[in-house]
Structure formats: structure tokens, C-alpha cells
């Protein structure tokens, strides 16, 4: 293994060298004591506390099976020249899976949302209606405004992750003759909805949203970073959602476990436009076949992977629900792999205090549970492929201990 590392430091690293390195790494992983155990269960910090990390499903790492696929099922063709068969096969697969004409592999979910909405808003001064808690609105640097010159108009997000379509309808502005207003070009939804606790949007709601968009000549874009989670939770094929969208993005590097990448699916004209803008934004990769192979493998095992994540979230919820919580402290029952612990407005403690109690180990419970506060009232935990059942049972132990302590301290 060390000899391979030394070889990689040579002035010229060829594809054959990379394959050799990957094969040796894979052999090392299989032949070590971690055979069949790519997932590392909890580790300990310097004080001896067990650490379990539920910050996000982006922490998931490639499995041995995925690494093997990256070695054996990869093209080194140039994707910008349209010569990388691994990428092209992935794009075609995702498009078919979602009932669309074409697909485009991109490096991130942020780019996967930006490009299609830029296509829908090709005229600067366009407007997009979206939810006030969606990822596009909060966590993507206002990129629609920065790069597309598109105006965000946010509406309140319902607890189930949907938007009130009647409220959206009242905000639509399509009168191009009135110079005061932008023209509303698109409606953006998120499924599953991250800040709503991984809620699954109903297929019937997608149909209603598409009907609204059709009525006003608008496009419907869906941030489907965890759309496959939604489909698995409902036991349906992703095309049941895809048939209603103008464009959709799925992410491979969250629960699906690939190291990098998302894919846009839409009509051929939108994908052609996205491909041009991807190049302008520096997102076109020359030989991304290794990444596409990982993404393709993640789809092969998606049902099993995500079903296990959902089951682990239910395991944690079932264990913690044994604690009799006060009205101001709520642990929501998860629908997918996202769990939320919520404080009501009249809670006697702050979210920072609660987060500290949950994370910090004590002499009585030497477990450090990493789970971030995502708002002033919510702590979020996500299961993913690198967390074992043992990790989840440790999380149950720590959450029961911490939440019971919170309750006792307020008596």
C-alpha cells in the first residue's frame, strides 16, 4: 500500500496508475480486519467517550461494492467532448427513471438546482416562487439572483413540506405589459423536505402543482436531492413524481452514498441549455467516469440502502418515544431518514442548551452524539449508510438519557 502511495507521487500519474492504486486500496480494505465492514461504528474521543455522528447523510462514504464498480465499470472518455460512456449511460438512466428526455451529470446539488432554473428564467428579471425553508432559498447563496438575475419570492412552508398552492397562485405575476413587476417563470418544490424533517410530498400534490404551473405558463422545478428517499418511503417508482415536473435534480452524495455528484433530468432543450451554462460556471469535467460509476452503483442498491436508513430512524424514534416528554419538547416520528427534536416557543431552555446536553458526554453516559441545531427551535439528526445498528442503539441510549435529564431539571 505504501509503495502505491509512493508511486502516485511520481511526476506523471496515468489512468493505469490510478486503477492500480484503487485495486490495491480495495484489496487492502477487503483483506484487513475490516472485511465486509466499510462502515466504521462509533469511535472514541480523547476522553474515552463514544462518538456517533448524525450531522448529515452527506457523511456517507463509498462501500467496497461501490469502489469495485468505480474500478471495473468506468470510461475515461472526455465528457466535454461527449465521449464518456459511463457518464452518458448514467444520464440516460436517470432521465428514463424520472420520465424525462435527457439528463446532465453535475458536481453538486446546488449546481443541479441553479442550471435548470436558469434555463426556465432565461430573461433577467424573471421571478421564482419557492418556500421560505427550502434549500434553494436558504443555503445556495442566492445563486439564482447572482447568476440568473432571477428574483426569489418566498411563501410560508407548511409543516408537511408543501406550499399552499392558492397562496402561490395569488403571487404569480405574468403581465409583461406592466413594467413594475418581474414575470413569474417557475415554481420550485423540495422533496423530501429537509427542514420539514424529511417529509414526503404526496404525488397528488405534484399533480396539483403542475396543473397550476400549466395554467400560467410556468415551469415546475423540484429539488429532489432526496427524491429517491421519498419514492422508497412510498414504495413507488420515481417516475410517479417525475411525470409531473419540468425539471428535477437528484443527489448521489447524500443517502445514496456516492462521493460526489447530482443529476438533472428534464426535456432536451433545457438540458442542452444547462450543459452550456455548466461549462461557463466551470462545472464541466473531462474524465468524471469514476464518479459516474459510483453514482450508477448507488442507484443499483438505492432501495436497500435507503430502506435500511429509514428503518434505523424508526428504531431510534421507537426507543426515544419511551421517554415521557413535556408538551414543549417534541420528537417527531420520522417518515424517511431525517429526525427532528423540536422546542416550542414557550420552552424553558434554549436550543443551544438542548444541543449541548445531547452532544456532550457525562460520567453517567459517555456518548458524544453529534447533531446540529438547524434553527432556534430544531435539532436535526440523519441516518445514513455509515451508521450501524450499534450506532443507532448508542444514539437511543444517549437521547433517552439526555432528554430525561432535561425533563427532570425542569421539575
C-alpha positions in Angstrom: 0.0 0.0 0.0 2.8 2.5 0.9 4.6 1.6 -2.3 1.5 2.5 -4.3 1.3 5.9 -2.4 5.0 6.5 -3.3 4.3 5.6 -6.9 1.4 8.2 -7.0 3.9 10.9 -6.1 5.7 10.4 -9.4 5.6 13.3 -11.9 3.2 11.5 -14.3 0.1 9.8 -12.9 -1.6 7.8 -15.6 -5.1 6.2 -15.6 -3.5 2.8 -15.3 -1.7 4.0 -12.2 -4.9 5.2 -10.6 -6.6 1.9 -11.4 -3.6 0.1 -9.7 -3.9 2.3 -6.7 -7.7 1.7 -6.4 -7.3 -2.0 -6.8 -4.6 -2.1 -4.0 -6.8 0.0 -1.8 -9.8 -2.2 -2.4 -7.6 -5.3 -1.7 -6.3 -3.7 1.5 -9.8 -3.0 2.7 -11.1 -6.5 2.0 -8.1 -8.2 3.5 -7.8 -6.2 6.6 -9.7 -6.7 9.8 -12.5 -4.6 8.4 -13.5 -7.1 5.7 -17.2 -6.6 4.9 -17.3 -3.7 7.3 -16.6 -0.5 5.4 -18.9 1.3 7.9 -16.9 2.2 10.9 -19.0 2.1 14.0 -18.6 4.6 16.8 -15.1 5.8 17.7 -13.9 7.3 20.9 -12.6 10.8 21.7 -9.6 11.6 23.8 -11.6 11.3 27.0 -12.9 7.9 26.1 -16.4 9.0 25.1 -18.0 7.1 22.2 -18.8 9.4 19.2 -21.7 8.8 17.0 -22.2 11.3 14.1 -25.7 12.1 12.9 -25.0 15.5 11.4 -25.9 14.7 7.9 -26.2 11.9 5.3 -23.5 13.6 3.2 -21.1 11.9 5.6 -21.8 8.6 3.9 -18.8 7.0 2.2 -18.3 4.7 -0.7 -18.8 1.0 0.2 -16.4 -1.7 -1.1 -19.0 -2.6 -3.7 -19.1 0.9 -4.9 -15.3 1.1 -5.0 -15.2 -2.1 -7.0 -17.7 -0.6 -9.5 -15.6 2.5 -9.8 -12.7 0.3 -10.9 -14.4 -2.1 -13.2 -17.3 0.0 -14.8 -15.6 3.2 -15.8 -14.9 5.0 -19.0 -12.0 7.5 -19.3 -13.5 9.3 -22.2 -13.8 13.1 -22.3 -17.2 14.1 -21.1 -17.0 17.6 -22.6 -16.5 16.0 -26.0 -19.4 13.7 -25.3 -17.1 10.6 -25.2 -17.5 9.3 -21.7 -19.9 6.3 -21.9 -20.2 5.9 -18.1 -21.5 9.4 -17.8 -23.8 9.2 -20.8 -25.3 5.9 -19.5 -25.9 7.4 -16.1 -27.6 10.5 -17.6 -29.8 8.3 -19.8 -30.7 6.1 -16.9 -31.7 8.9 -14.6 -33.7 10.6 -17.4 -35.6 7.3 -18.0 -36.1 6.7 -14.3 -37.8 10.1 -14.0 -39.7 10.1 -17.2 -37.7 12.9 -18.9 -36.0 13.2 -22.2 -32.4 13.8 -21.1 -30.1 14.1 -18.1 -27.0 16.0 -17.1 -24.4 14.9 -14.5 -23.2 17.8 -12.4 -20.8 18.1 -9.4 -23.3 19.3 -6.8 -26.9 19.7 -5.8 -26.5 23.5 -5.8 -25.4 23.4 -9.4 -28.2 20.9 -10.1 -30.8 23.4 -8.9 -29.2 26.5 -10.4 -28.8 25.3 -14.0 -32.4 24.2 -14.7 -33.9 27.2 -13.0 -31.6 29.5 -15.1 -33.0 27.7 -18.1 -36.5 28.4 -17.0 -35.6 32.1 -16.3 -33.5 32.9 -19.4 -34.7 36.5 -19.3 -33.1 38.5 -16.5 -35.7 40.0 -14.1 -37.7 36.8 -14.0 -39.3 35.6 -10.8 -39.3 32.2 -9.0 -41.8 31.3 -6.3 -40.4 28.9 -3.6 -40.7 28.0 0.0 -39.1 30.1 2.8 -37.5 27.0 4.3 -36.2 25.4 1.1 -32.6 24.7 0.3 -32.5 26.8 -2.8 -33.7 29.9 -0.8 -31.6 29.5 2.3 -28.4 27.5 1.5 -27.4 28.3 -2.1 -26.0 31.9 -1.7 -28.9 33.4 -3.6 -27.3 32.0 -6.7 -30.5 32.5 -8.8 -30.2 36.2 -8.2 -26.4 36.2 -8.6 -26.1 34.2 -11.8 -29.6 34.2 -13.4 -30.8 37.7 -12.3 -33.9 35.9 -11.0 -36.0 37.2 -8.1 -36.9 34.9 -5.2 -40.4 35.2 -3.9 -40.8 33.0 -0.8 -44.0 31.7 0.7 -44.5 30.0 4.0 -43.6 26.3 4.1 -46.3 24.1 5.7 -45.2 21.6 8.4 -45.5 18.8 5.9 -43.1 20.5 3.4 -45.7 21.6 0.9 -46.6 25.2 -0.1 -50.1 26.5 -0.2 -50.8 26.5 -3.9 -53.5 29.1 -3.6 -51.1 31.4 -1.9 -48.6 30.7 -4.7 -51.3 31.4 -7.3 -52.0 34.8 -5.7 -48.3 35.7 -6.0 -48.0 34.9 -9.7 -47.3 37.8 -12.0 -47.5 37.3 -15.7 -48.4 40.7 -17.1 -45.4 41.6 -19.2 -47.0 44.9 -20.2 -46.8 46.2 -16.6 -43.2 47.5 -16.1 -43.4 47.4 -12.3 -43.2 43.7 -11.9 -41.0 40.7 -12.8 -42.5 37.9 -14.7 -43.1 34.7 -12.7 -41.5 31.9 -14.6 -41.2 29.0 -12.2 -42.3 27.3 -9.0 -39.7 25.3 -7.0 -40.6 22.5 -4.6 -38.3 20.3 -2.4 -38.9 16.6 -1.9 -38.1 15.2 0.6 -38.1 18.5 2.5 -35.0 18.8 4.7 -36.1 21.5 7.2 -39.6 20.0 7.5 -38.0 16.8 8.9 -37.6 14.8 5.7 -41.3 14.9 4.9 -42.5 13.1 1.8 -44.6 15.2 -0.5 -47.6 13.3 -2.0 -47.7 12.5 -5.7 -51.2 14.1 -5.9 -49.7 17.4 -4.6 -47.2 17.3 -7.5 -50.1 16.8 -9.9 -51.8 19.9 -8.5 -48.6 22.0 -8.6 -48.1 21.0 -12.2 -51.7 22.0 -13.1 -51.1 25.4 -11.5 -47.9 25.9 -13.5 -49.5 24.9 -16.8 -52.4 27.3 -16.2 -50.0 30.2 -16.0 -47.3 29.1 -18.4 -44.7 28.4 -15.7 -42.2 25.6 -15.1 -42.1 23.3 -12.1 -38.6 22.5 -10.8 -38.1 20.1 -8.0 -35.0 20.0 -5.7 -35.1 16.2 -5.4 -31.8 15.8 -3.5 -33.6 13.1 -1.5 -36.4 12.3 -4.0 -35.4 8.6 -4.1 -35.9 8.6 -0.3 -39.5 9.7 -0.9 -40.1 7.1 -3.6 -38.7 4.3 -1.3 -40.8 5.5 1.6 -44.0 5.4 -0.5 -43.0 2.2 -2.3 -43.3 3.7 -5.8 -41.1 4.2 -8.8 -39.5 7.7 -9.0 -41.3 8.2 -12.4 -44.5 8.7 -10.5 -43.1 12.0 -9.4 -41.1 12.7 -12.5 -44.1 12.7 -14.8 -45.3 16.0 -13.3 -42.1 18.0 -13.3 -40.4 20.3 -15.8 -37.0 19.6 -14.3 -35.7 17.7 -11.3 -32.4 17.2 -9.6 -31.4 14.1 -7.6 -28.3 13.9 -5.4 -26.0 10.9 -5.2 -23.7 12.1 -2.4 -26.3 12.0 0.4 -28.1 8.9 1.5 -27.2 7.1 -1.8 -23.6 7.2 -0.6 -21.6 8.2 -3.7 -18.7 10.6 -3.0 -19.7 13.4 -5.5 -22.4 14.3 -7.9 -26.0 15.1 -8.8 -28.0 14.7 -12.0 -30.6 16.9 -13.6 -33.4 15.4 -15.6 -35.6 17.5 -18.0 -36.5 18.0 -21.6 -33.8 18.0 -24.3 -33.8 21.8 -24.8 -33.4 22.5 -21.0 -30.6 20.0 -20.7 -28.8 21.5 -23.8 -29.0 25.0 -22.2 -27.9 23.6 -18.8 -24.9 21.9 -20.5 -23.7 25.2 -21.9 -24.1 27.1 -18.6 -22.4 24.2 -16.7 -19.3 24.8 -18.9 -19.4 28.6 -18.3 -19.6 28.0 -14.5 -16.6 25.7 -14.5 -18.7 22.6 -13.8 -17.7 20.5 -16.9 -15.4 17.7 -16.0 -13.1 16.0 -18.5 -13.0 12.4 -17.2 -15.6 12.1 -14.5 -16.3 8.4 -15.2 -15.1 7.2 -11.8 -17.7 9.5 -10.2 -20.5 8.5 -12.6 -19.7 4.8 -11.9 -20.1 5.4 -8.2 -23.4 7.2 -8.8 -24.7 4.4 -11.0 -23.9 1.8 -8.4 -25.7 3.9 -5.8 -28.8 3.6 -7.9 -28.4 -0.2 -8.1 -28.6 -0.5 -4.4 -30.7 2.5 -3.6 -33.8 0.6 -2.4 -31.9 -1.5 0.1 -29.6 1.4 1.3 -32.4 3.9 1.9 -34.8 1.3 3.4 -32.1 0.5 6.0 -31.6 4.2 6.7 -35.4 4.7 7.2 -35.6 1.6 9.4 -32.7 2.9 11.6 -34.5 6.2 12.0 -37.7 4.3 13.1 -35.5 2.3 15.5 -34.2 5.5 17.2 -37.7 7.0 17.3 -39.2 3.9 18.9 -36.5 3.9 21.6 -36.7 7.5 22.4 -40.5 7.6 22.5 -40.3 5.7 25.7 -39.4 8.9 27.4 -42.5 10.9 28.6 -41.7 14.3 27.1 -43.4 17.5 28.1 -45.6 19.5 25.6 -42.7 21.9 24.9 -40.3 19.2 23.8 -41.3 17.1 20.7 -39.5 14.3 19.0 -41.3 13.9 15.6 -41.9 10.5 14.1 -39.7 10.3 11.0 -41.0 9.5 7.5 -37.6 8.9 6.0 -34.0 9.3 7.3 -34.4 12.7 8.9 -35.3 13.1 12.6 -36.1 16.4 14.4 -36.2 17.3 18.1 -38.2 20.5 18.5 -38.7 23.1 21.2 -41.9 25.1 21.3 -41.8 28.9 21.7 -42.6 28.6 25.5 -39.8 26.1 26.2 -37.9 26.9 29.4 -34.5 26.1 27.8 -32.8 27.3 24.6 -31.9 25.2 21.6 -28.2 25.7 22.3 -28.7 24.4 25.8 -30.5 21.4 24.5 -27.9 20.7 21.8 -25.1 20.8 24.4 -26.9 18.3 26.7 -27.5 16.0 23.7 -23.9 16.2 22.5 -21.7 16.4 25.5 -20.7 13.2 27.3 -21.1 12.9 31.1 -19.7 10.5 33.7 -23.0 8.6 33.6 -23.3 8.5 29.8 -20.1 8.6 27.9 -21.5 9.1 24.5 -20.9 12.2 22.3 -23.9 12.5 19.9 -23.2 14.9 17.1 -26.4 16.5 15.9 -26.7 20.2 14.9 -29.2 22.8 15.7 -30.6 23.9 12.3 -32.8 26.7 13.7 -33.7 28.4 17.0 -36.1 25.5 17.8 -34.9 22.4 15.9 -32.1 19.9 16.3 -31.8 17.5 13.4 -30.4 14.0 13.1 -29.9 12.0 9.9 -29.3 8.3 9.5 -27.0 7.2 6.6 -25.1 4.2 5.3 -22.1 4.6 7.5 -24.2 4.3 10.7 -24.6 0.8 12.0 -27.4 -0.6 14.2 -25.0 -0.4 17.1 -24.5 3.3 16.4 -28.3 3.8 16.4 -28.7 2.0 19.7 -26.0 4.3 21.2 -28.0 7.2 19.9 -31.1 5.9 21.6 -29.2 5.5 24.9 -27.8 9.0 24.7 -31.1 10.6 23.6 -33.1 8.9 26.3 -30.5 9.9 29.0 -30.3 13.5 27.7 -34.0 14.1 27.2 -34.9 12.5 30.6 -32.3 14.8 32.2 -33.9 17.8 30.5 -37.3 16.8 31.8 -36.1 16.2 35.3 -34.2 19.5 35.5 -37.4 21.4 34.8 -39.4 19.8 37.5 
